[in-house]
Amino acid sequence: MLSIRFNRWTTIAAVAFAALALPGSVSAQTPEHPTDNSAQFPSSRDLKTLTMAGSYLAARHASVERDASSAAAFYRSALRTDPKNNELLDRAFISSLADGDIEEAVKLADRILLVDKSNRVARLVIGVRDLKQKKYATAQANINQSIRGPITDLIATLLSAWAGYGAGDIIHGVSVQVAAGTVASVVGPNGSGKSTLLKSLAGILHVAPGRVLVGGADLTNTAPEEIARAGVGYVPQVDDVFAPLTVRENLEMGGYLLRRAEVAGRIERALTLFPRLAGMLTRPAGRLSGGERKMLAMARVLMLEPGLFLLDEPTANLAPKVAAELLGEHVRRLAASGATVLIVEQRARAVLAISDRTYVLGGGEVRMEGTPAELAASPDFVESFLGGGQRRV
């Protein structure tokens, strides 16, 4: 027994199919006009196009009426007919997410990243999948390349607790002390735990065992927004500004915990430390240079006047001259204003030049620590980080 169930979306798809097929599927059958089979029956290629078009039209109608489940089903149906259509792939992915079909969204996210490695939503979905499978290294890499900001950082915190991924899985027995008004740097090879250390201090990753003490206050495993209230400012390596917003709007966003009357004064103070931004207040952040974006990211964090700045590779992807200016002028200026700065950097020579103390991480542990002069006198450090044979910093 064959049972066929209809709903409004299958009806829309059927009507769309019929309407699209009608012009080429009807012929007059008279002696003067014999039957033309090629006109009566569309080719298999035409049928595929018509099927895709009908499914697409039904999906668009479902989207308009906010029926995510039907939209996702029809977009996936259209995608099966035209699997190389990237627009359909994106729509099927987003609709599946809206429908809460995470399993299907993960499959589509994998396909999206094959053709668009920069898709941050797909990166986030794959990162969640990796966390669930306890693939911590790849999860960290994917989430770091996904959509970032206070909300996604909070999501990352919740996910890390759910999946059992915390700082203790990456770093072990790391103890870092930074005095007020000084710059302490953390260097080491990729994967050594540098960024994990900062994220644990910012409340993004779970700390177990261990403690995070800032100014005598125990902030261990405190939510990121509460850590911000306690005077800790975190500048991530990527996605550190709101690109569509102007420079002024970014600074105002940085003062989200302030009273309205305080915002203007804090902006003025931030501009005294980053004067180049003063002439760019109406410019969208997405149009700034790499160095200017980093200045804005630090100025935005400065809006809450934190006592401790956590800077994650601020010179990444910057030209050497711009990187040297950012470190030598602006990072040191933060410390000179009385703030404490803990900075993670790959440019060992440049960061040692502005540091009061440096920690060397390897395999999630502190391998060396000391003043720049002490480390420059270490053959192992020189060989690994300063190019060998050069001991002057």
Residue pairs with C-beta under 8 A, 6 or more apart in sequence:
7 70
9 58
9 61
9 62
9 67
9 70
9 73
9 74
10 58
12 57
12 58
12 61
13 54
13 55
13 57
13 58
13 74
14 54
16 53
16 54
16 57
16 58
17 50
17 51
17 53
17 54
20 50
20 53
20 54
21 42
21 50
24 39
24 42
24 46
25 39
25 40
25 41
25 42
26 39
26 40
27 33
27 35
27 36
27 39
27 40
29 35
42 50
48 81
48 82
49 81
51 77
51 78
51 81
52 78
52 81
52 82
52 85
52 88
53 78
55 74
55 75
55 77
55 78
55 81
56 74
56 75
56 78
56 88
58 70
58 74
59 70
59 71
59 73
59 74
59 75
59 77
59 78
59 91
59 95
60 71
62 68
62 70
62 71
62 74
63 71
63 95
68 95
68 98
68 99
68 100
69 99
71 91
71 95
71 98
71 99
72 92
72 95
72 96
72 98
72 99
72 101
72 104
75 88
75 91
75 92
75 95
76 92
76 96
76 104
78 85
78 88
78 92
79 85
79 88
79 89
79 92
82 88
86 115
86 116
89 108
89 111
89 112
89 115
90 112
92 108
93 105
93 108
93 109
93 112
93 121
93 122
94 121
96 102
96 104
96 105
96 108
97 105
97 121
97 125
102 125
102 128
105 125
106 125
106 126
106 129
108 122
109 119
109 121
109 122
109 123
109 125
109 126
109 129
110 126
112 119
112 122
113 119
113 122
113 123
113 126
116 122
120 145
120 146
120 147
121 146
121 147
123 142
123 143
123 145
123 146
123 147
124 142
124 143
124 146
124 147
124 152
126 142
127 139
127 140
127 141
127 142
127 143
127 146
128 139
128 143
128 159
130 136
130 138
130 139
130 142
131 139
131 143
131 159
131 160
131 162
131 163
131 165
132 163
134 163
134 164
134 165
136 165
136 169
136 170
137 191
139 163
139 165
140 165
140 170
140 196
143 156
143 159
144 195
144 237
144 238
145 238
146 152
147 239
148 236
148 238
148 239
148 240
149 239
149 242
150 224
150 225
153 202
153 204
153 224
153 236
154 223
154 224
154 225
156 204
156 205
157 203
157 204
157 205
157 206
157 223
157 224
159 165
160 166
160 204
160 205
160 206
161 206
165 205
165 206
166 200
166 205
166 206
166 207
166 208
167 196
167 197
167 199
167 200
167 205
167 206
167 207
167 208
167 210
168 206
168 207
168 208
168 209
168 210
170 193
170 196
170 364
171 193
171 196
171 197
171 200
171 361
171 364
171 365
172 364
172 365
173 365
173 366
174 193
174 197
174 210
174 359
174 361
174 364
174 365
174 366
175 366
176 184
176 186
176 197
176 342
176 359
176 366
177 184
178 184
178 308
178 340
178 341
178 342
178 357
179 340
179 356
180 307
180 338
180 340
181 335
181 336
181 338
181 339
181 340
182 335
182 340
182 341
182 356
182 357
183 331
183 332
183 335
183 341
183 343
183 354
183 355
183 356
184 340
184 341
184 342
184 343
184 355
184 356
184 357
184 358
184 359
185 342
185 343
185 344
185 345
185 351
185 352
185 354
185 355
185 357
185 358
185 359
186 194
186 197
186 198
186 342
186 343
186 344
186 345
186 358
186 359
186 360
186 361
187 194
187 344
187 345
187 346
187 348
187 351
187 352
187 358
187 359
187 360
187 361
187 385
188 194
188 360
188 361
188 362
188 367
189 362
192 361
192 362
192 363
192 364
193 361
193 363
193 364
193 365
194 312
194 313
194 344
194 361
195 237
195 312
195 313
195 344
196 205
196 364
197 344
197 361
198 234
198 310
198 312
198 342
198 344
199 205
200 206
200 207
200 210
200 212
201 212
201 232
201 234
201 310
201 342
202 224
202 227
202 232
202 234
202 310
203 219
203 221
203 222
203 223
203 224
203 226
203 227
204 224
204 234
206 221
207 220
207 221
208 221
210 220
211 218
211 220
212 218
212 219
212 220
212 221
212 222
213 219
214 227
214 230
214 231
214 232
214 307
214 308
215 230
215 231
215 307
215 308
217 230
219 226
219 227
219 230
219 232
222 230
224 234
227 234
228 234
228 257
228 304
228 306
229 257
231 304
231 305
231 306
231 307
231 308
232 306
232 307
232 308
232 310
233 301
233 302
233 304
233 306
233 308
233 309
233 310
234 301
234 310
234 312
235 294
235 297
235 298
235 301
235 309
235 310
235 311
235 312
235 314
236 312
237 312
237 313
237 314
237 316
238 316
240 293
240 294
240 297
240 300
241 250
241 285
241 288
241 293
241 296
241 297
241 300
242 249
242 250
242 253
242 285
243 284
243 285
243 286
244 284
244 285
244 286
245 253
245 284
245 285
246 281
246 282
246 283
246 284
246 285
247 277
247 280
247 281
247 282
247 283
247 285
247 288
247 296
248 267
248 281
248 282
250 285
250 296
250 300
251 266
251 267
251 270
251 296
251 299
251 300
251 303
252 263
252 267
253 300
254 270
254 299
254 300
254 301
254 302
254 303
254 304
255 262
255 263
255 266
255 267
255 303
255 304
257 304
258 266
258 303
258 304
263 303
266 302
266 303
266 304
266 305
267 303
269 302
269 305
270 277
270 299
270 300
270 302
270 303
271 277
271 278
271 299
273 299
273 302
273 330
273 333
273 334
273 337
274 295
274 296
274 298
274 299
274 302
274 330
276 292
276 295
277 292
277 295
277 296
277 299
280 288
280 292
285 293
285 296
288 296
289 322
290 317
290 318
290 319
290 322
291 318
291 322
291 323
291 325
291 326
294 314
294 315
294 318
294 326
295 326
295 330
297 314
298 309
298 311
298 314
298 330
298 334
301 309
302 334
306 339
307 339
307 340
308 339
308 340
308 341
308 342
309 334
309 339
309 340
309 341
309 342
309 343
310 342
311 331
311 341
311 342
311 343
311 344
312 344
313 344
313 345
313 346
314 326
314 327
314 331
314 343
314 345
315 322
315 323
315 326
315 327
315 345
315 346
315 347
315 350
316 346
318 326
320 350
323 347
323 350
324 350
327 345
327 347
327 350
327 351
327 353
327 354
328 353
328 354
331 341
331 343
331 354
332 354
334 341
335 341
343 351
343 355
345 351
348 385
348 386
349 385
349 386
349 387
349 393
351 358
352 358
352 372
352 375
352 376
352 393
353 372
353 393
355 372
356 371
357 369
357 370
357 371
358 369
358 370
358 371
358 372
358 375
359 366
359 368
359 369
360 366
360 367
360 368
360 369
360 375
360 381
360 385
361 367
368 375
368 378
368 380
368 381
370 378
372 393
373 393
375 381
375 393
376 382
376 386
376 391
376 392
376 393
377 391
382 388
382 389
382 390
382 391
386 393
